[in-house]
Amino acid sequence: MATVKNVSVDQALELMGGGALMLDVREDSEWELGHAPQALHISLAEVPDRLDALDKDRLIVCVCRSGGRSSRAGQFLIEQGFDAVNLDGGMTAWAEQNKPLVADHGEPAIG
């Protein structure tokens, strides 16, 4: 069984610059507080039912708040035939490195 590889924030940005998709698997309330502008949001519980929204020919960078849920999502995606990596440290690491954040309402934050 292949395991999901962790990537740093800088590696994730490089991968996304090359066409990778950032998949944010946090809950709706977390997403609304703040997320990467280019991310696609599908909560972890919905991932198995939303595989048709993902492209098997595109690398997926999975992200959550700290990296635990996104690691599980990445592992699941790999088992389904996708190419996926996990953002080590999640959106917490993203925000700590002052990477872009947007929010649905108000000032973006990581909850």
C-alpha positions as CSV (number, residue, x, y, z in Angstrom):
1,M,0.0,0.0,0.0
2,A,1.4,3.4,-1.1
3,T,1.5,6.1,1.6
4,V,0.7,9.7,0.9
5,K,3.8,12.0,0.7
6,N,4.0,15.2,2.8
7,V,5.1,18.4,1.0
8,S,6.1,21.7,2.4
9,V,4.2,25.0,1.7
10,D,6.8,26.0,-0.9
11,Q,6.7,22.6,-2.5
12,A,2.9,22.8,-2.7
13,L,3.0,26.2,-4.3
14,E,5.5,24.9,-6.9
15,L,3.3,21.9,-7.6
16,M,0.2,24.1,-8.0
17,G,2.2,26.4,-10.3
18,G,2.7,23.3,-12.4
19,G,-1.0,22.6,-12.5
20,A,-1.7,20.7,-9.3
21,L,-5.1,21.1,-7.6
22,M,-5.3,22.2,-4.0
23,L,-8.1,20.2,-2.3
24,D,-9.2,21.6,1.1
25,V,-11.0,18.9,3.1
26,R,-11.9,21.0,6.1
27,E,-15.4,21.5,7.4
28,D,-17.6,24.3,5.9
29,S,-17.2,26.5,8.9
30,E,-13.3,26.3,8.7
31,W,-13.4,27.0,4.9
32,E,-15.5,30.1,5.4
33,L,-13.1,31.5,7.9
34,G,-10.2,31.5,5.5
35,H,-8.8,29.4,2.6
36,A,-6.3,29.5,-0.2
37,P,-7.8,31.4,-3.1
38,Q,-7.1,28.7,-5.6
39,A,-8.4,25.8,-3.5
40,L,-11.3,23.5,-4.2
41,H,-13.4,22.7,-1.1
42,I,-14.8,19.2,-0.5
43,S,-15.1,18.3,3.2
44,L,-13.4,15.0,4.2
45,A,-16.7,13.2,4.7
46,E,-17.8,14.2,1.2
47,V,-14.7,13.1,-0.7
48,P,-15.8,9.5,-1.4
49,D,-19.1,10.8,-3.0
50,R,-17.4,13.6,-5.0
51,L,-14.6,11.7,-6.8
52,D,-16.2,12.8,-10.1
53,A,-15.3,16.4,-9.3
54,L,-11.6,15.4,-9.4
55,D,-9.3,14.7,-12.3
56,K,-7.2,11.5,-12.2
57,D,-4.7,13.1,-14.5
58,R,-4.0,16.0,-12.2
59,L,-1.9,15.9,-9.0
60,I,-3.9,16.8,-5.9
61,V,-2.4,18.6,-2.9
62,C,-4.7,17.8,0.0
63,V,-4.9,20.3,2.9
64,C,-6.8,20.7,6.2
65,R,-6.1,22.7,9.3
66,S,-2.9,20.9,10.5
67,G,-2.4,17.9,8.1
68,G,-4.2,15.0,9.8
69,R,-7.5,14.9,7.8
70,S,-5.8,15.8,4.6
71,S,-3.3,12.9,5.0
72,R,-6.3,10.5,5.3
73,A,-7.9,12.1,2.2
74,G,-4.7,11.8,0.3
75,Q,-4.3,8.2,1.3
76,F,-7.9,7.5,0.2
77,L,-7.4,9.2,-3.1
78,I,-4.2,7.2,-3.8
79,E,-6.1,4.0,-3.1
80,Q,-8.7,5.2,-5.7
81,G,-6.1,5.7,-8.4
82,F,-5.4,9.5,-7.9
83,D,-2.0,11.1,-7.6
84,A,-2.1,13.0,-4.2
85,V,0.2,14.6,-1.7
86,N,-0.5,16.1,1.7
87,L,0.4,19.7,2.7
88,D,2.5,19.2,5.9
89,G,1.2,21.5,8.6
90,G,-2.0,22.3,6.6
91,M,-3.5,25.7,6.5
92,T,-1.8,26.6,9.8
93,A,1.6,26.3,8.1
94,W,0.2,28.1,5.0
95,A,-0.9,31.1,7.2
96,E,2.3,31.1,9.2
97,Q,4.2,31.6,6.0
98,N,2.0,34.5,5.0
99,K,0.6,32.8,1.9
100,P,-2.6,34.3,0.4
101,L,-5.9,33.7,2.3
102,V,-9.4,34.7,1.4
103,A,-12.6,34.4,3.5
104,D,-16.3,34.2,2.6
105,H,-17.0,37.1,5.0
106,G,-14.7,39.5,6.8
107,E,-11.0,39.2,7.5
108,P,-9.5,35.7,6.6
109,A,-8.3,33.5,9.5
110,I,-7.5,29.9,10.3
111,G,-9.8,28.5,13.0
